[in-house]
Amino acid sequence: MFVGDLVRLKCPSCGHVWDYKGKRKYYANCPDCHRSVHIAKYRVE
């Protein structure tokens, strides 16, 4: 995974699914509930 790649994530807290295209490598913030989501663990293919 390169910085800026599109990654689909699912928040374990609220279940929101979104396409993340940020610069962070390990954690992203859920746009719905603002929880910190581990990118590798909650990636949806």
Secondary structure in CASP SS format (residue, H / E / C, confidence):
PFRMAT SS
TARGET T0000
AUTHOR 0000-0000-0000
METHOD secondary structure of the structure
MODEL  1
M C 1.00
F C 1.00
V C 1.00
G C 1.00
D C 1.00
L C 1.00
V E 1.00
R E 1.00
L E 1.00
K E 1.00
C C 1.00
P C 1.00
S C 1.00
C C 1.00
G C 1.00
H C 1.00
V E 1.00
W E 1.00
D E 1.00
Y E 1.00
K C 1.00
G C 1.00
K C 1.00
R C 1.00
K C 1.00
Y C 1.00
Y E 1.00
A E 1.00
N E 1.00
C C 1.00
P C 1.00
D C 1.00
C C 1.00
H C 1.00
R C 1.00
S E 1.00
V E 1.00
H E 1.00
I C 1.00
A C 1.00
K C 1.00
Y C 1.00
R E 1.00
V C 1.00
E C 1.00
END
